[in-house]
């Protein structure tokens, strides 16, 4: 199974541990923003009606749930949804390769940051350095939340296995696949689009450092 193959909505609900009602409510509130979206133009084959969900979407939803379990406010995470998506996408190959990835969200009430690191200590150091810059003489009080991204993937895989749902071995195209064909992602999702993936591609093409978003 290719990692960008759409997963039927009823199976996706099982993978994220939600009911259809809850999934639709999450989407309406903006707490579920699929990476691949249908084009606004109606098509004769009905593709414009599709709800498109892929394996990475399930991992993102589960990661957000874990951050909430760790104490992060759902409203705060809703505010940084795009940044969480980009950060997770940037580390999916590491996740596929079994490398440790800590996903972190931190804020001081006025500014926030989303980042990832190999360890919690490294993440804490990066967060501390970030909020230290421009904070003035008085260090800010920072709320810090961190999860092992592997746990989100493990949860989804366990649900897939328990309910006999086909799930890809790798959840994102490899660097070799991407470099061999620059249009691989576009070809895989056409005629649909993905502003998030397009933004990630731009960052990757610029050989950007891991995504860090600040406000």
C-alpha positions as YAML, in Angstrom:
chain: A
units: angstrom
residues:
- id: 1
  name: UNK
  ca: [0.00, 0.00, 0.00]
- id: 2
  name: UNK
  ca: [1.41, 3.37, -1.03]
- id: 3
  name: UNK
  ca: [1.55, 5.94, 1.75]
- id: 4
  name: UNK
  ca: [-0.64, 8.45, -0.11]
- id: 5
  name: UNK
  ca: [-3.41, 5.95, -0.89]
- id: 6
  name: UNK
  ca: [-6.73, 7.31, 0.45]
- id: 7
  name: UNK
  ca: [-8.15, 5.48, 3.45]
- id: 8
  name: UNK
  ca: [-11.96, 5.01, 3.51]
- id: 9
  name: UNK
  ca: [-13.56, 7.36, 6.09]
- id: 10
  name: UNK
  ca: [-15.04, 4.56, 8.19]
- id: 11
  name: UNK
  ca: [-11.61, 2.92, 8.46]
- id: 12
  name: UNK
  ca: [-9.97, 6.26, 9.18]
- id: 13
  name: UNK
  ca: [-12.39, 6.74, 12.10]
- id: 14
  name: UNK
  ca: [-11.16, 3.45, 13.53]
- id: 15
  name: UNK
  ca: [-7.50, 4.40, 13.06]
- id: 16
  name: UNK
  ca: [-7.93, 7.65, 15.01]
- id: 17
  name: UNK
  ca: [-10.22, 6.13, 17.63]
- id: 18
  name: UNK
  ca: [-13.19, 8.39, 16.83]
- id: 19
  name: UNK
  ca: [-16.80, 7.91, 15.79]
- id: 20
  name: UNK
  ca: [-18.03, 9.31, 12.49]
- id: 21
  name: UNK
  ca: [-19.93, 11.98, 14.46]
- id: 22
  name: UNK
  ca: [-16.82, 12.98, 16.40]
- id: 23
  name: UNK
  ca: [-14.69, 13.07, 13.25]
- id: 24
  name: UNK
  ca: [-17.16, 15.34, 11.47]
- id: 25
  name: UNK
  ca: [-17.37, 17.60, 14.54]
- id: 26
  name: UNK
  ca: [-13.56, 17.82, 14.67]
- id: 27
  name: UNK
  ca: [-13.44, 18.75, 11.00]
- id: 28
  name: UNK
  ca: [-16.11, 21.42, 11.48]
- id: 29
  name: UNK
  ca: [-14.15, 22.92, 14.40]
- id: 30
  name: UNK
  ca: [-10.92, 22.88, 12.42]
- id: 31
  name: UNK
  ca: [-9.36, 20.24, 14.67]
- id: 32
  name: UNK
  ca: [-9.05, 17.88, 11.71]
- id: 33
  name: UNK
  ca: [-7.51, 19.41, 8.60]
- id: 34
  name: UNK
  ca: [-6.72, 16.68, 6.03]
- id: 35
  name: UNK
  ca: [-3.43, 17.10, 4.21]
- id: 36
  name: UNK
  ca: [-5.13, 16.44, 0.86]
- id: 37
  name: UNK
  ca: [-8.24, 18.39, -0.07]
- id: 38
  name: UNK
  ca: [-10.62, 18.25, -2.98]
- id: 39
  name: UNK
  ca: [-10.61, 21.01, -5.57]
- id: 40
  name: UNK
  ca: [-13.50, 23.47, -5.29]
- id: 41
  name: UNK
  ca: [-14.58, 22.71, -8.85]
- id: 42
  name: UNK
  ca: [-17.29, 20.07, -9.14]
- id: 43
  name: UNK
  ca: [-16.29, 17.10, -11.28]
- id: 44
  name: UNK
  ca: [-18.53, 14.69, -13.14]
- id: 45
  name: UNK
  ca: [-16.91, 11.66, -11.47]
- id: 46
  name: UNK
  ca: [-17.84, 12.94, -8.02]
- id: 47
  name: UNK
  ca: [-14.26, 13.37, -6.77]
- id: 48
  name: UNK
  ca: [-15.15, 16.83, -5.51]
- id: 49
  name: UNK
  ca: [-17.25, 15.18, -2.80]
- id: 50
  name: UNK
  ca: [-14.49, 12.94, -1.48]
- id: 51
  name: UNK
  ca: [-13.20, 13.07, 2.05]
- id: 52
  name: UNK
  ca: [-9.53, 12.27, 1.54]
- id: 53
  name: UNK
  ca: [-7.61, 10.80, 4.47]
- id: 54
  name: UNK
  ca: [-4.14, 9.24, 4.37]
- id: 55
  name: UNK
  ca: [-1.93, 7.50, 6.91]
- id: 56
  name: UNK
  ca: [-0.10, 10.72, 7.85]
- id: 57
  name: UNK
  ca: [-3.44, 12.33, 8.77]
- id: 58
  name: UNK
  ca: [-4.09, 9.57, 11.30]
- id: 59
  name: UNK
  ca: [-0.64, 10.04, 12.85]
- id: 60
  name: UNK
  ca: [-1.19, 13.81, 13.10]
- id: 61
  name: UNK
  ca: [-4.57, 13.39, 14.80]
- id: 62
  name: UNK
  ca: [-3.13, 10.87, 17.27]
- id: 63
  name: UNK
  ca: [-0.14, 13.12, 17.99]
- id: 64
  name: UNK
  ca: [-2.48, 16.02, 18.79]
- id: 65
  name: UNK
  ca: [-4.49, 13.76, 21.10]
- id: 66
  name: UNK
  ca: [-1.28, 12.79, 22.91]
- id: 67
  name: UNK
  ca: [-0.32, 16.45, 23.34]
- id: 68
  name: UNK
  ca: [-3.75, 17.11, 24.86]
- id: 69
  name: UNK
  ca: [-3.25, 14.13, 27.17]
- id: 70
  name: UNK
  ca: [0.10, 15.69, 28.14]
- id: 71
  name: UNK
  ca: [-1.73, 18.85, 29.24]
- id: 72
  name: UNK
  ca: [-1.76, 21.11, 26.16]
- id: 73
  name: UNK
  ca: [-5.00, 23.03, 25.61]
- id: 74
  name: UNK
  ca: [-6.92, 21.93, 22.54]
- id: 75
  name: UNK
  ca: [-7.66, 25.57, 21.64]
- id: 76
  name: UNK
  ca: [-3.95, 26.40, 21.71]
- id: 77
  name: UNK
  ca: [-3.18, 23.44, 19.46]
- id: 78
  name: UNK
  ca: [-5.94, 24.49, 17.07]
- id: 79
  name: UNK
  ca: [-4.10, 27.80, 16.74]
- id: 80
  name: UNK
  ca: [-0.87, 26.08, 15.64]
- id: 81
  name: UNK
  ca: [-2.43, 23.29, 13.57]
- id: 82
  name: UNK
  ca: [-0.61, 24.15, 10.34]
- id: 83
  name: UNK
  ca: [2.73, 24.31, 12.13]
- id: 84
  name: UNK
  ca: [2.19, 20.96, 13.84]
- id: 85
  name: UNK
  ca: [1.35, 19.42, 10.46]
- id: 86
  name: UNK
  ca: [4.48, 20.83, 8.85]
- id: 87
  name: UNK
  ca: [6.70, 19.76, 11.74]
- id: 88
  name: UNK
  ca: [5.35, 16.21, 11.72]
- id: 89
  name: UNK
  ca: [5.66, 15.95, 7.94]
- id: 90
  name: UNK
  ca: [9.29, 17.06, 8.17]
- id: 91
  name: UNK
  ca: [10.04, 14.13, 10.51]
- id: 92
  name: UNK
  ca: [8.00, 11.34, 8.93]
- id: 93
  name: UNK
  ca: [11.01, 9.84, 7.15]
- id: 94
  name: UNK
  ca: [12.85, 9.71, 10.49]
- id: 95
  name: UNK
  ca: [9.80, 8.06, 11.99]
- id: 96
  name: UNK
  ca: [9.68, 5.52, 9.16]
- id: 97
  name: UNK
  ca: [13.38, 4.79, 9.74]
- id: 98
  name: UNK
  ca: [12.79, 4.13, 13.44]
- id: 99
  name: UNK
  ca: [14.66, 7.19, 14.67]
- id: 100
  name: UNK
  ca: [13.56, 8.86, 17.92]
- id: 101
  name: UNK
  ca: [11.48, 12.01, 17.45]
- id: 102
  name: UNK
  ca: [10.14, 14.22, 20.23]
- id: 103
  name: UNK
  ca: [7.37, 16.56, 19.09]
- id: 104
  name: UNK
  ca: [7.13, 19.65, 21.27]
- id: 105
  name: UNK
  ca: [4.79, 22.58, 21.74]
- id: 106
  name: UNK
  ca: [5.57, 25.44, 24.11]
- id: 107
  name: UNK
  ca: [4.20, 28.92, 24.80]
- id: 108
  name: UNK
  ca: [4.59, 31.78, 27.26]
- id: 109
  name: UNK
  ca: [1.09, 33.17, 26.86]
- id: 110
  name: UNK
  ca: [2.10, 35.55, 24.08]
- id: 111
  name: UNK
  ca: [4.53, 33.58, 21.91]
- id: 112
  name: UNK
  ca: [4.58, 29.96, 20.92]
- id: 113
  name: UNK
  ca: [6.86, 27.49, 19.21]
- id: 114
  name: UNK
  ca: [6.47, 24.10, 17.56]
- id: 115
  name: UNK
  ca: [9.60, 22.01, 17.09]
- id: 116
  name: UNK
  ca: [11.01, 18.50, 17.16]
- id: 117
  name: UNK
  ca: [14.22, 16.99, 18.47]
- id: 118
  name: UNK
  ca: [15.81, 13.61, 19.07]
- id: 119
  name: UNK
  ca: [15.42, 13.80, 22.86]
- id: 120
  name: UNK
  ca: [13.38, 15.69, 25.44]
- id: 121
  name: UNK
  ca: [16.53, 17.35, 26.78]
- id: 122
  name: UNK
  ca: [17.42, 18.67, 23.33]
- id: 123
  name: UNK
  ca: [13.87, 19.90, 22.87]
- id: 124
  name: UNK
  ca: [13.89, 21.68, 26.23]
- id: 125
  name: UNK
  ca: [17.20, 23.33, 25.40]
- id: 126
  name: UNK
  ca: [15.87, 24.53, 22.04]
- id: 127
  name: UNK
  ca: [12.71, 25.90, 23.66]
- id: 128
  name: UNK
  ca: [14.68, 27.63, 26.41]
- id: 129
  name: UNK
  ca: [17.00, 29.23, 23.85]
- id: 130
  name: UNK
  ca: [14.06, 30.36, 21.76]
- id: 131
  name: UNK
  ca: [12.23, 32.10, 24.60]
- id: 132
  name: UNK
  ca: [15.46, 33.51, 26.03]
- id: 133
  name: UNK
  ca: [16.01, 35.55, 22.88]
- id: 134
  name: UNK
  ca: [14.28, 38.91, 23.15]
- id: 135
  name: UNK
  ca: [12.64, 38.10, 26.48]
- id: 136
  name: UNK
  ca: [14.31, 40.91, 28.43]
- id: 137
  name: UNK
  ca: [15.77, 40.70, 31.91]
- id: 138
  name: UNK
  ca: [12.95, 38.60, 33.35]
- id: 139
  name: UNK
  ca: [12.80, 35.03, 31.95]
- id: 140
  name: UNK
  ca: [9.28, 34.18, 30.80]
- id: 141
  name: UNK
  ca: [7.22, 31.40, 32.33]
- id: 142
  name: UNK
  ca: [6.92, 28.78, 29.62]
- id: 143
  name: UNK
  ca: [4.41, 25.95, 29.33]
- id: 144
  name: UNK
  ca: [6.11, 22.98, 27.70]
- id: 145
  name: UNK
  ca: [4.52, 19.84, 26.24]
- id: 146
  name: UNK
  ca: [6.34, 16.97, 24.56]
- id: 147
  name: UNK
  ca: [5.43, 13.54, 23.19]
- id: 148
  name: UNK
  ca: [7.25, 10.71, 21.44]
- id: 149
  name: UNK
  ca: [5.96, 10.85, 17.86]
- id: 150
  name: UNK
  ca: [6.59, 7.10, 17.58]
- id: 151
  name: UNK
  ca: [3.78, 6.56, 20.12]
- id: 152
  name: UNK
  ca: [1.28, 8.22, 17.79]
- id: 153
  name: UNK
  ca: [2.33, 5.96, 14.92]
- id: 154
  name: UNK
  ca: [2.29, 2.89, 17.19]
- id: 155
  name: UNK
  ca: [-1.28, 3.68, 18.30]
- id: 156
  name: UNK
  ca: [-2.48, 3.93, 14.70]
- id: 157
  name: UNK
  ca: [-0.67, 0.75, 13.64]
- id: 158
  name: UNK
  ca: [-2.12, -1.16, 16.59]
- id: 159
  name: UNK
  ca: [-5.66, -0.12, 15.63]
- id: 160
  name: UNK
  ca: [-5.04, -1.08, 12.02]
- id: 161
  name: UNK
  ca: [-3.79, -4.51, 13.03]
- id: 162
  name: UNK
  ca: [-6.61, -5.07, 15.51]
- id: 163
  name: UNK
  ca: [-9.28, -4.26, 12.92]
- id: 164
  name: UNK
  ca: [-7.50, -5.77, 9.90]
- id: 165
  name: UNK
  ca: [-7.16, -2.43, 8.11]
- id: 166
  name: UNK
  ca: [-4.60, -2.14, 5.34]
- id: 167
  name: UNK
  ca: [-1.90, 0.32, 6.43]
- id: 168
  name: UNK
  ca: [1.32, 1.30, 4.63]
- id: 169
  name: UNK
  ca: [4.70, 0.08, 5.85]
- id: 170
  name: UNK
  ca: [6.08, 3.58, 5.31]
- id: 171
  name: UNK
  ca: [3.85, 6.59, 5.89]
- id: 172
  name: UNK
  ca: [5.73, 9.08, 3.73]
- id: 173
  name: UNK
  ca: [7.68, 8.97, 0.43]
- id: 174
  name: UNK
  ca: [11.40, 8.40, 0.88]
- id: 175
  name: UNK
  ca: [13.92, 11.13, -0.03]
- id: 176
  name: UNK
  ca: [15.02, 8.97, -2.99]
- id: 177
  name: UNK
  ca: [11.43, 8.72, -4.24]
- id: 178
  name: UNK
  ca: [10.97, 12.45, -3.92]
- id: 179
  name: UNK
  ca: [14.29, 13.31, -5.56]
- id: 180
  name: UNK
  ca: [13.77, 10.85, -8.39]
- id: 181
  name: UNK
  ca: [10.55, 12.55, -9.42]
- id: 182
  name: UNK
  ca: [9.82, 16.07, -8.31]
- id: 183
  name: UNK
  ca: [6.19, 15.69, -9.36]
- id: 184
  name: UNK
  ca: [5.60, 12.45, -7.44]
- id: 185
  name: UNK
  ca: [3.40, 14.02, -4.78]
- id: 186
  name: UNK
  ca: [1.42, 16.07, -7.28]
- id: 187
  name: UNK
  ca: [0.84, 13.03, -9.49]
- id: 188
  name: UNK
  ca: [-0.23, 10.93, -6.51]
- id: 189
  name: UNK
  ca: [-2.92, 13.32, -5.30]
- id: 190
  name: UNK
  ca: [-4.27, 14.76, -8.57]
- id: 191
  name: UNK
  ca: [-6.84, 16.09, -9.26]
- id: 192
  name: UNK
  ca: [-6.86, 17.09, -5.61]
- id: 193
  name: UNK
  ca: [-4.52, 19.60, -3.99]
- id: 194
  name: UNK
  ca: [-2.59, 20.03, -0.76]
- id: 195
  name: UNK
  ca: [-1.53, 23.52, 0.38]
- id: 196
  name: UNK
  ca: [0.25, 21.98, 3.38]
- id: 197
  name: UNK
  ca: [2.31, 19.55, 1.31]
- id: 198
  name: UNK
  ca: [3.09, 22.29, -1.20]
- id: 199
  name: UNK
  ca: [4.37, 24.49, 1.62]
- id: 200
  name: UNK
  ca: [6.46, 21.59, 2.95]
- id: 201
  name: UNK
  ca: [7.88, 20.98, -0.52]
- id: 202
  name: UNK
  ca: [8.92, 24.62, -0.76]
- id: 203
  name: UNK
  ca: [10.68, 24.41, 2.59]
- id: 204
  name: UNK
  ca: [12.39, 21.17, 1.56]
- id: 205
  name: UNK
  ca: [13.52, 22.58, -1.75]
- id: 206
  name: UNK
  ca: [15.10, 25.48, 0.10]
- id: 207
  name: UNK
  ca: [16.91, 22.95, 2.27]
- id: 208
  name: UNK
  ca: [15.28, 24.57, 5.26]
- id: 209
  name: UNK
  ca: [16.10, 23.71, 8.84]
- id: 210
  name: UNK
  ca: [13.37, 21.94, 10.91]
- id: 211
  name: UNK
  ca: [10.20, 23.99, 10.90]
- id: 212
  name: UNK
  ca: [9.96, 26.38, 13.86]
- id: 213
  name: UNK
  ca: [6.95, 28.66, 14.03]
- id: 214
  name: UNK
  ca: [6.79, 31.65, 16.32]
- id: 215
  name: UNK
  ca: [4.22, 34.27, 17.18]
...
